[in-house]
Amino acid sequence: MKAFLTAEWRNLVMMNFVVSEDVLKPYLPKDVELDAFEGKCYVSFVAFHFLNTKVKGIGFPFHRDFAEINLRFYVRYKEGNEVKRGVVFISELVPKPAIAWVAKLFYKEKYTYTPIKSKVEHTTSRFLHFEWGRQLQHKLNVETAGIVQPIVAGSKEEFIFEHYWGYTSLSAFRTGEYKVEHPRWNIYPVTNFSFTIDFQQLYGDAFAFLNDVQPDSLFVAEGSAVSVYDRKIL
């Protein structure tokens, strides 16, 4: 099967918050259940770079390299004896209107256009900077060590990164599923981070509480080439 989309996902910042099941249940697609790590559900605020993007093997000028900001949580879907571990996106922000249009059309994902600026600096450390919003009022800064290390089996990092399916609510009765392929990622040890984000403004009253709490954890993955396959309806 040929991939619908190929790209590189790089410099993936995952800022993770413990969240009540009651907050996430309204976003659950039909027949999909919440996934948890050590009895806790997580929502991840994600900032990363989409590079060398191609749709059906075609790279479109001025739409191949861009940053994305999203909010996601973790789910499981049982198909026979197989348990598929995946994610559900609450919101996905991109700085290209055409990218948002294609994602909505083919995957029914919750993509929205917004200005995004980002920068990566390399010294003995690595510095990642993202800012977004109409006035670029939301900001995220992360400093990491310069050398990657493998993800430890059974760790929280493994739980956050090792989900290879996407699930979308198409209606009250239908769920879309698509597969994402990439190798197991390495991670950069995080040495410092700061952020100014109005979660209520971005995601509504259900996530206003994130304005008043600190993240449970923040991870940065090196990333890799990825392939995203056509959606099917469960």
C-alpha positions, -999 to 999 in steps of 0.1 A, spaced: 0 0 0 14 34 -10 14 62 15 -10 91 11 15 115 27 53 113 33 73 138 52 99 142 79 87 151 114 116 168 132 122 186 166 91 172 182 84 190 215 58 171 236 46 190 267 24 166 287 -4 173 312 -23 148 334 -60 153 327 -93 139 339 -111 113 318 -142 135 320 -123 162 300 -114 138 272 -145 117 269 -164 142 248 -137 140 221 -136 102 219 -146 88 186 -171 59 185 -156 25 197 -123 40 208 -113 40 244 -89 61 265 -53 49 269 -35 55 302 0 53 316 2 41 352 -35 48 356 -32 84 343 -46 100 311 -25 126 294 -30 154 269 1 165 250 7 199 236 30 194 206 52 217 185 73 203 156 86 207 121 69 191 90 96 189 64 99 176 27 61 171 27 47 152 -3 11 142 -10 8 111 -33 45 116 -41 41 153 -51 57 181 -33 39 214 -37 59 246 -39 59 267 -6 40 239 12 68 214 18 83 228 50 63 243 79 57 241 116 27 226 133 12 231 167 -14 205 180 -31 192 211 -37 154 213 -45 126 236 -40 88 237 -64 61 229 -68 24 222 -88 5 196 -94 -33 198 -96 -51 165 -100 -88 171 -71 -99 192 -50 -68 183 -49 -36 204 -40 -6 183 -26 24 202 -33 57 187 -40 94 192 -70 117 188 -63 154 179 -83 181 196 -67 208 174 -40 212 148 -26 245 138 -5 251 106 7 283 89 -5 272 54 -42 275 46 -40 249 18 -25 224 42 -54 229 66 -79 225 37 -63 192 25 -63 177 60 -99 186 66 -110 173 32 -92 139 33 -89 131 70 -116 153 87 -90 164 111 -94 196 131 -69 218 112 -69 256 114 -46 282 98 -27 305 121 7 323 117 36 303 132 72 312 134 99 289 146 137 287 149 163 260 158 198 269 170 226 245 175 256 251 197 268 226 223 231 226 232 200 229 210 175 257 213 139 253 199 117 284 197 80 285 185 56 314 185 21 315 170 -12 332 170 -25 363 152 -1 385 172 24 356 178 13 359 214 18 322 223 54 311 228 74 280 236 112 278 242 131 246 249 168 239 255 182 204 252 215 186 253 231 181 219 233 143 219 203 120 215 196 89 236 172 60 231 138 58 246 137 34 275 113 5 273 83 9 296 90 46 302 66 75 300 85 87 270 77 54 252 40 58 261 39 93 247 58 86 215 48 51 206 13 55 192 11 46 155 -26 52 146 -48 82 143 -85 82 150 -111 108 139 -147 112 148 -166 114 114 -200 114 130 -217 101 162 -217 67 145 -186 66 124 -148 66 132 -120 71 108 -86 53 113 -53 59 96 -18 44 101 14 63 107 47 46 101 81 57 114 111 41 132 114 43 170 127 78 178 156 89 199 151 118 223 171 148 235 175 153 272 157 186 281 177 210 302 153 240 303 120 252 290 96 281 293 62 289 277 35 316 275 3 299 262 -33 308 268 -49 273 266 -84 286 271 -81 310 241 -67 282 220 -88 252 230 -119 265 249 -131 265 285 -126 227 289 -88 233 288 -87 266 308 -73 247 338 -41 242 319 -34 279 324 -30 272 361 -9 241 362 27 231 353 33 202 328 38 168 342 67 164 317 83 177 285 101 155 260 119 163 227 123 137 200 148 139 171 121 126 147 125 109 113 109 103 80 72 93 83 45 78 61 8 84 66 -17 61 49 -52 65 36 -80 67 60 -105 39 64 -138 39 82 -142 15 111 
